[in-house]
Amino acid sequence: MIEKVVQQQIEYYNKQDINGFASTYADDITVYTFPDNTVTLSGKQALVERYLETFKKKMFAEIINRSIVGNRVIDWEIATNGLTGEKASLMAIYEVENNLISKVWFIRE
């Protein structure tokens, strides 16, 4: 079930567990900004470097809604900065291949 790996990565994210978080992604992970498909991150090493910084903010993601279409999981998330309380609403589209997240598109307000 493709939803399982996406749920695992959210749980690791909320624990700020970088090793667990990275384990849910393919080595060649690519992250895009929607709708222009700008590549914002490419490769697992870049993912680890980015999220090590993110985790310093004690970020927490709450899933408001989840849909599954084919091999994609679409989440509406509220991300909260644990240090400042600042919240951001975003959509994330996770593409799953071989039980790993291979691509992500973020849609931000």
C-alpha atoms as a printed R data frame, in Angstrom:
    type eleno elety resid chain resno      x      y       z
1   ATOM     1    CA   MET     A     1  0.000  0.000   0.000
2   ATOM     2    CA   ILE     A     2  1.559  3.272  -1.140
3   ATOM     3    CA   GLU     A     3 -0.010  5.259   1.679
4   ATOM     4    CA   LYS     A     4  2.104  3.408   4.261
5   ATOM     5    CA   VAL     A     5  5.472  4.901   3.248
6   ATOM     6    CA   VAL     A     6  4.007  8.414   3.113
7   ATOM     7    CA   GLN     A     7  2.506  8.010   6.568
8   ATOM     8    CA   GLN     A     8  5.837  6.687   7.876
9   ATOM     9    CA   GLN     A     9  7.697  9.720   6.546
10  ATOM    10    CA   ILE     A    10  5.200 12.062   8.236
11  ATOM    11    CA   GLU     A    11  5.691 10.236  11.524
12  ATOM    12    CA   TYR     A    12  9.497 10.465  11.192
13  ATOM    13    CA   TYR     A    13  9.158 14.145  10.247
14  ATOM    14    CA   ASN     A    14  7.147 14.851  13.376
15  ATOM    15    CA   LYS     A    15  9.800 13.112  15.518
16  ATOM    16    CA   GLN     A    16 12.618 14.988  13.704
17  ATOM    17    CA   ASP     A    17 14.166 11.558  12.977
18  ATOM    18    CA   ILE     A    18 16.384 12.324   9.975
19  ATOM    19    CA   ASN     A    19 17.509  8.726   9.420
20  ATOM    20    CA   GLY     A    20 13.990  7.327   9.512
21  ATOM    21    CA   PHE     A    21 12.727 10.214   7.378
22  ATOM    22    CA   ALA     A    22 15.430  9.710   4.729
23  ATOM    23    CA   SER     A    23 14.765  5.941   4.671
24  ATOM    24    CA   THR     A    24 11.325  6.563   3.133
25  ATOM    25    CA   TYR     A    25 12.805  8.307   0.070
26  ATOM    26    CA   ALA     A    26 14.473  6.958  -3.071
27  ATOM    27    CA   ASP     A    27 18.153  7.810  -3.553
28  ATOM    28    CA   ASP     A    28 17.226  9.888  -6.615
29  ATOM    29    CA   ILE     A    29 14.367 11.791  -4.924
30  ATOM    30    CA   THR     A    30 13.345 14.949  -6.736
31  ATOM    31    CA   VAL     A    31 11.235 17.672  -5.123
32  ATOM    32    CA   TYR     A    32  9.380 20.193  -7.275
33  ATOM    33    CA   THR     A    33  7.391 23.368  -6.803
34  ATOM    34    CA   PHE     A    34  3.948 23.128  -8.404
35  ATOM    35    CA   PRO     A    35  2.788 24.234 -10.947
36  ATOM    36    CA   ASP     A    36  6.001 25.322 -12.713
37  ATOM    37    CA   ASN     A    37  7.940 22.134 -11.846
38  ATOM    38    CA   THR     A    38 10.977 24.032 -10.583
39  ATOM    39    CA   VAL     A    39 13.327 21.481  -8.998
40  ATOM    40    CA   THR     A    40 13.908 22.566  -5.400
41  ATOM    41    CA   LEU     A    41 15.817 19.495  -4.261
42  ATOM    42    CA   SER     A    42 17.496 16.569  -6.013
43  ATOM    43    CA   GLY     A    43 18.992 13.469  -4.396
44  ATOM    44    CA   LYS     A    44 18.882 11.988  -0.918
45  ATOM    45    CA   GLN     A    45 21.973 13.873   0.319
46  ATOM    46    CA   ALA     A    46 20.317 17.208  -0.543
47  ATOM    47    CA   LEU     A    47 17.152 15.997   1.203
48  ATOM    48    CA   VAL     A    48 19.074 15.168   4.387
49  ATOM    49    CA   GLU     A    49 20.889 18.530   4.371
50  ATOM    50    CA   ARG     A    50 17.641 20.464   3.866
51  ATOM    51    CA   TYR     A    51 15.666 18.616   6.514
52  ATOM    52    CA   LEU     A    52 18.430 18.704   9.122
53  ATOM    53    CA   GLU     A    53 17.887 22.480   9.016
54  ATOM    54    CA   THR     A    54 14.095 22.117   8.977
55  ATOM    55    CA   PHE     A    55 14.156 19.826  12.008
56  ATOM    56    CA   LYS     A    56 16.019 22.459  14.033
57  ATOM    57    CA   LYS     A    57 12.710 24.387  13.980
58  ATOM    58    CA   LYS     A    58 10.903 21.440  15.658
59  ATOM    59    CA   MET     A    59  8.464 21.338  12.745
60  ATOM    60    CA   PHE     A    60  5.252 19.330  13.036
61  ATOM    61    CA   ALA     A    61  2.935 18.359  10.165
62  ATOM    62    CA   GLU     A    62 -0.756 17.655  10.612
63  ATOM    63    CA   ILE     A    63 -2.590 15.917   7.778
64  ATOM    64    CA   ILE     A    64 -5.953 17.597   7.179
65  ATOM    65    CA   ASN     A    65 -6.961 15.502   4.175
66  ATOM    66    CA   ARG     A    66 -5.415 12.650   2.191
67  ATOM    67    CA   SER     A    67 -6.316 11.278  -1.224
68  ATOM    68    CA   ILE     A    68 -4.746  8.471  -3.225
69  ATOM    69    CA   VAL     A    69 -4.695  8.497  -7.016
70  ATOM    70    CA   GLY     A    70 -2.758  5.673  -8.656
71  ATOM    71    CA   ASN     A    71  0.756  5.716  -7.187
72  ATOM    72    CA   ARG     A    72  0.367  9.229  -5.764
73  ATOM    73    CA   VAL     A    73 -0.645 10.294  -2.271
74  ATOM    74    CA   ILE     A    74 -1.994 13.834  -2.042
75  ATOM    75    CA   ASP     A    75 -1.901 15.415   1.405
76  ATOM    76    CA   TRP     A    76 -3.231 18.737   2.602
77  ATOM    77    CA   GLU     A    77 -0.923 19.563   5.476
78  ATOM    78    CA   ILE     A    78 -0.641 22.213   8.140
79  ATOM    79    CA   ALA     A    79  3.032 22.589   9.072
80  ATOM    80    CA   THR     A    80  3.771 24.259  12.400
81  ATOM    81    CA   ASN     A    81  7.102 25.702  13.476
82  ATOM    82    CA   GLY     A    82  7.548 24.311  16.989
83  ATOM    83    CA   LEU     A    83  9.761 27.228  18.016
84  ATOM    84    CA   THR     A    84  7.608 30.149  16.836
85  ATOM    85    CA   GLY     A    85  4.132 28.615  16.438
86  ATOM    86    CA   GLU     A    86  3.964 29.928  12.860
87  ATOM    87    CA   LYS     A    87  1.708 27.779  10.654
88  ATOM    88    CA   ALA     A    88  1.732 27.172   6.905
89  ATOM    89    CA   SER     A    89 -0.871 25.397   4.816
90  ATOM    90    CA   LEU     A    90  0.365 23.383   1.839
91  ATOM    91    CA   MET     A    91 -0.455 20.509  -0.459
92  ATOM    92    CA   ALA     A    92  2.068 17.756  -1.060
93  ATOM    93    CA   ILE     A    93  1.830 15.238  -3.870
94  ATOM    94    CA   TYR     A    94  4.016 12.195  -3.163
95  ATOM    95    CA   GLU     A    95  4.807  9.789  -6.001
96  ATOM    96    CA   VAL     A    96  5.713  6.320  -4.742
97  ATOM    97    CA   GLU     A    97  7.757  3.750  -6.674
98  ATOM    98    CA   ASN     A    98  9.121  0.493  -5.230
99  ATOM    99    CA   ASN     A    99  7.747  1.434  -1.776
100 ATOM   100    CA   LEU     A   100  9.826  4.635  -1.646
101 ATOM   101    CA   ILE     A   101  8.890  8.250  -2.288
102 ATOM   102    CA   SER     A   102 10.502  9.108  -5.635
103 ATOM   103    CA   LYS     A   103  9.022 12.540  -6.373
104 ATOM   104    CA   VAL     A   104  7.255 15.257  -4.411
105 ATOM   105    CA   TRP     A   105  5.428 18.362  -5.605
106 ATOM   106    CA   PHE     A   106  4.657 21.109  -3.100
107 ATOM   107    CA   ILE     A   107  1.828 23.584  -3.621
108 ATOM   108    CA   ARG     A   108  2.111 26.482  -1.182
109 ATOM   109    CA   GLU     A   109 -0.201 29.406  -0.446
